[in-house]
Amino acid sequence: MTRTLFTNARLLDPAQALDAPGYLLAEDGLITAAGAGSADTTLRKDAEIIDCKGACLAPGLVDMRVQSADPGAEHLEDLHTLLHAAASGGISTIVALPNAKPVIDDASMIDSLSLRATRIGGARLRLYGAATRKLRGKAMAELGLMAEAGAVGFSNGNRCIMDSLVMRRLLAYSAMLDRPFIQHCEDHDLTAAGEMNEGETSTRLGLIGAPAEAEAIIIDRDLHLIRMTGARYHAAHISTRAAIESIRRAKAEGLPVTADTAPPYFMLNEMAVSTYDTAFKLSPPLRSEDDRQAVIAALADGTIDAIASDHVPVDGDAKAQPFGPSQPGASGVDTLLALTLSLVHQGHLELLRALELLSLAPSTILDLGGGALIPGTAADLVMFDADSSHIIRGSAFASSSRVTPFEGMPVQGRVLATYVAGAPIFRT
């Protein structure tokens, strides 16, 4: 039996509303004791003692929206670097989208990638199954077989399901399998040529605009289908006030709807594009300041349930083009914790709420059974200094993908160690 006792920690557990000096004991991969105050001498027997020296100890982060370049584009980032980069960012579990090459649209792909991940170490890997074959939005993939193989939900990656009949069938099957459907909410007919958010700024810059309404239109359509099917529905990387209002109404109605956003949508607005720096080319695009403020308010009041990194490995050559034709996307796993803590330091969120958004909520949405410091749960942990300051530099990322819209930004919050099943997968 392996026993590790963490002492002198600031225990942070949103599941128990716990924020207090305390201790935690991990045995054979599980939390067996945790509480405020000092550990009893009996807990110290035969245990490795880790003195946290007042650092925060919290459930490991669960990043519910990560795009992997492996398989198919390992030159951008392979599974090894992705899982270890996530660990360095305090993430104990990542959930990868199905838009790999080949697409993750059958059970054998899920089995293969899951097995590879266990041999690599680093963060745990969980997977979404592709909603449609080859992500083409037409023929439904083998959802049942993928669910049996361990798919935690279904998604069409970064493509919205535009066909309403296909979407109805997908939601019906998702409900039958009790898996959430994760939707990229974007009416592609409205945004096909879009280069940034539509508005005064896009006009001034001479870039083709993608209207913010394209997000809410899809959500509003899908809510009617949710009423028909009863499926669990998750709206990914929400970025607009109109979409937030739709989700707020759906929750008030009691519909099984959840949502996440990503740091660019609460940290930046469309004015960042004024320099034509392609690091700010994202999908969805950066929105107005009013939208950004709405996202922050929705994180605080619970309308938005989770924060994900929206990590997308990008080709440097695909970014080194004029803004319009450049590839959208940026790295995110290295900076997820520090950027979210910015909301705490700015007074928008309490620290426990920030950790709920990063760990407990995504774990609950996807039925992963973690995100808490409760005895009997996996000892997936992050130790961090909430006040340690540094400058974001893409060149220092553990990820192979080093494009970030936050280059040069000062932040507070540094990961000191990450543990999976009580074993260290990252230490400074």
N, C-alpha and C positions, 0 to 999 in steps of 0.2 A: 504493500500500500504506500503510495506517495502522498505526503502531507505537506502542504504549503500554508503558512500562516502569515497573513498580511497584517501588520500592526501600524499604529500611529497614522492611520489613513483618514481622510475626509470621505466618509462613505456617502455616496450619492445614488439613491435608488428611487426613480420616479414611481415605480409600482407600489412603494410603501410610503411615499412622501417623506423619505428619509434623507436628511442632510445633517450629519453629526460626526464628530470624531469617533472612530471605532476600529474594528478589526474584522477580518474575514478568513475563514478556514476553508481550504479546498483539499478534497481527498479523492484520489482516483478520478479526477476530471469533473467532480461535482462540488458545488458549494454545500458544506455540511453545517456551517455555523457562521453567523454574521450578526453584529450588533454594535450598539454604541458603548463607549467606554473602553476599558482594557480587557484583553483576553485573559481568561482564567488560566492558571498555571497548568492545568491538565491538558489544555489545548496545545500547549507548547511542546509536549512530549513527542519526541521523534519527528518534529516538524522542521522544515526549512523555514527560517524566519526572514521575512522581507520587511524591512522598516521603510514605510512609505514617506516618513519625515514630513507629514502633513499634506502630502500631495493628494489630489482627488483620486478616488477609486470608484469606478462606475461600471455598469454593464457595457460590454464591448459594443461598438456601433454596428448597426445592421444597415448596410447600404443597398437599398432595394431597386436601384436603377443604375446598372453598370453595363457598358458595352464592351465586350471582349473582342480583340482582334484575332484570337486563337480559338478555333482553327481558321485558316485561310489567309490571314494577313499578319503572320507572326513577325514579319520585319518591322511592323509598327509596335507591337507589344505581344509577348507570349504569355501564356498562363502563369509561368513561374514569376515573371516580373510583376504581373498584375496582382497576384495574391500577396506577394511580399510588399508591394507598394501600399496595398490596402492595409496590411498589418502596421506599416510605419505611420499610417494615418489614424490609427486607433480603431480600425474596422476589423471586427472578428468574423463577420459574415458578409459576403457580397452575393447579390442575386443578379445573374447575367441575363441580358436580353437574348432572344433567339437569332438575331440577325448577324450570324457568323457565315462562313463559307466552308462547307455547306451549311445551309440553314438548319437550326435545331428543331426539326419538325418530325422526328420520330424517336421512339424510346431508346434505340441503340445509341443515338448521339448523346442522350442524357446519361446513359450508363457509362459510356466511354469517358466523357468529360468529368463526371463525378469521380470515377476511379482514378484518373490522372491527377485530379486535385488532391486526393488523399495521399498520393505519393510525393507531392511537391511540398506539403506543409504550407505555412502561411495562413491566411484567412480561410475560413470555410467557404466552399463554393456551392451555391444553390442555383437552380436554373428555372427560367420560364420556358414553357413549350410554345412553339410557334402556333398561332391561332389558325393560320391558313398555310397550305402547301407553298413552299418557296416564298412565303410572305406576299403572295400576289393578290391577296384579298378576295379570292373567289372560292376555291375548293377548301373545305374544312380539313385540317390535319387530323391525325389520329389522337384526339385529346385523351381518350380513355387510357390508351396504352402509355402515353406520356405521363399521365397522372400516376399510374401504377409504378412507373420508373422513377418517380420522385419529383416531377414538375410541381412547383409550388403555386403556379398560376399560369395563365395564358396571355400572350401578347402578340401583337403584330409588329413588334419592334418600333421603329421610327416611322411607320406608315399607319395611317388611320384606316379602319375598315369603313369604306365609303358606301358599300352596298348594304342597304338597310335590312334586306332579307337575310343576307349572310350574317349580319350582326345579330339579328334576332335568334338565328339558329345557334350561333356561338354562345350567346348568353344563356340560352336554354340548356345547352350541354354543360356549360360551366356551372350552372346551378345544380344540375343533376350530379356532377362530380364534386360539388362543394369546393370549388376553386375560384378565386377572384379573377376577373378579367381586367387586364391593365390596358387602358386605352391611351394612345397618343392622339390627343384631341385637336384635330386640324382638318378643316375642309380643304383638301388639296386642290380642288377646282378653283378656289379663291386665292390660293397662295402659290400656285405652280411656278410663277415667274418671280415671286417675291425675293427681295434681297435683304430687307430689313423691315422693321415695323412701319406700317403705313401712317403717315401724318405729316405735319409741317416739317419735321426734321428730314424725312425721306425726300420730300420735295426740294428742300434747300440743298441737300447733298446730291441730288440727281440720281438717286437710287430707287429701284422699283419697290413699292411698298406692299407688304402682306398685311391685310386688315386684322386687327385684334378680334373682330367679330367671328373670324373663322374658328376660334377656339370654342366660344360659347355655343355656336350653331350646332357643333357635333355633340356637345354635352347635353344640350336641350333635346336633341333627337334621341340620344341614348337613354335619357331619363324616361321617356315614354316606353322604350323597350324594356327597361328595368321593371317598370310597373307591370308589364305583361309577363315577365319571366321570373321575377324575384331574385335575379342573379346578383352576386356581390360584384360591385363595379368600382374600379379604382382609376381616377383621372390623374395621369402622370404629368409632371413638370408644369403645373398650372402657373400662368403668367399674367392673367388679365383680371381686371375688376369684374367684368361681365361674367366670366366663367366662375369666379368666386361667388358671386351673387346667386348663380344657378345652383351651385353646390350647397350653399347655405340654405336655400329653399328646400332642396331635396332632403337635407338632413332634418330640417324642421318637420318635413312630411313623414319622416321615419324610414326613408328608403335606405337600403344597404350600400351607401356610397361613401367612399373615402378618397383622399387626394394627397398628393405630395407636390413639393416644389423643389427648386435647386438654388444654390447660393447666388448665381448671377441674377436671379429675378427678385431677390430682396437686397442685393448689394449694389446693383448697377441699373442704369436706365439707358434709353436709346441715344442719349447725348454722347455716350462713350464711342459710338460709331463715327462721330464727327472727324476723327483722325484717319478714318479708312483703314485702321489696323484690323487685319483679318482675325486676330485673336478674339475679337468681339462678334464674329460671325457665328451665331449659335442657332439651334433649333429646339424650341421656338425662339424667335428673335428677341433681343432686348426690347422692353416695352417702355411706355411713358412713365414719368415720375408718379403720376396718379396711380397707375397700375402697381408700381413698386410699393407705394405706401399701402395699397390695398392688400398686397401679399403679406406684408409685415403684420398688418392688423389681423389677417386671417390666421396666421401662425399663432398669434397671441390668443385669439378667441376660440381656437379649435376647429375652425372651418377647414383649414388645411391640417392634415393629421401628421405628416411626416416630411422630413427633408432628406433628399437623396443627392448623391454627388453629380449624377448625370454625366459620368465619366465616358468620354468618347476619344479613343486614340486616333490621332489624325496624322496624316502624311505631311511632313514639312513642305514638300513640293506643292501639295494641294492647297496649302495655306499661302505659299509665296506667289500669289496671283492677285490680280485686281479684286477688290472686295466682292463684286457681284458673282463671278464664277468660282470663287474660292470655296473650299469645303467647310461646312459648318461643323462645330464641335470643339472640345477642349478637354484637357485633363482635369480630374476632379477629386480623386481619392486622397491625394496627398494633403489637400487643403480643407476637407469637409468639416473637421472639428473646429479648426481655428476660425473659419469664416462664420460658422454658426454661433460661436462664442462672441463674435462681434455684436450680435443682437443682444447678448447678455450685457456686455460692457457698455452698450449704448442705451441700456435701460428698457429695451423693447420686450425682453423675455426674462423670466426667472431662470436660474441655472437648471433646476429640475425640469422645467418645461422644455428647455433646449435638449436635454438628454432624453426626454420622452419622445421628442420628434426624431431623434437620431437612433434610438434603440428600442424602447418598449413598443412604440406605435408601429413601426414597420414589422417588428417581430409578430405583433398581434394580428396585423392585417393579413400576413402571409402564413399564419399558424405555425410559426417556427419554434414557439415554446421558450423563448429567451427574453432578453431585455430587462432582467430583474436580478437582484441579489438575494434571492429566496432559497433557503436550503432545499436541496433536491434538484435544482436547476443546474445547467452546465456552467462551469467556472470560466465563462468567456468574459474577459475583463479588459478595461483600459485604465491605465494610470496616467494622469496628466497634470501639468501645472497650468491652471487657468489664466494666470497672469503673466507668464513668461512671454516677452515680446520678441518678434523677429520680422524680417522682411520676406515676403513671398518671392522666391526666385525659382523659375522653372528649371534652371540648370541644376538645382539641388534636389529635384524630385527623385524619389525611388522609382517611379514609373518611367518607362521608356518614352512615353509621350509627355512632352514637356511644354506644350503650348498652353498658356493660361491667360484668361482675361484679367487676372489679378496680379500680373507681373509688377513687382515693385511696391505692392501695397503693404503697409505696416499692419500687423495683426498681433493679438495676444492669445496665447494658448499653444502649448507644446506637448506632444505625446511623449511620455517617458517610457512606457512599456505597454505591450498588448499581449494578452494571454488567450489561448484557446484550450478548453478542457484543462485549465490550470497550468498548462505548459507555455513558456514564453515563446512567442513567434516574432517579437520585436522588443529590443531594449536599446536605450541610448547608451 
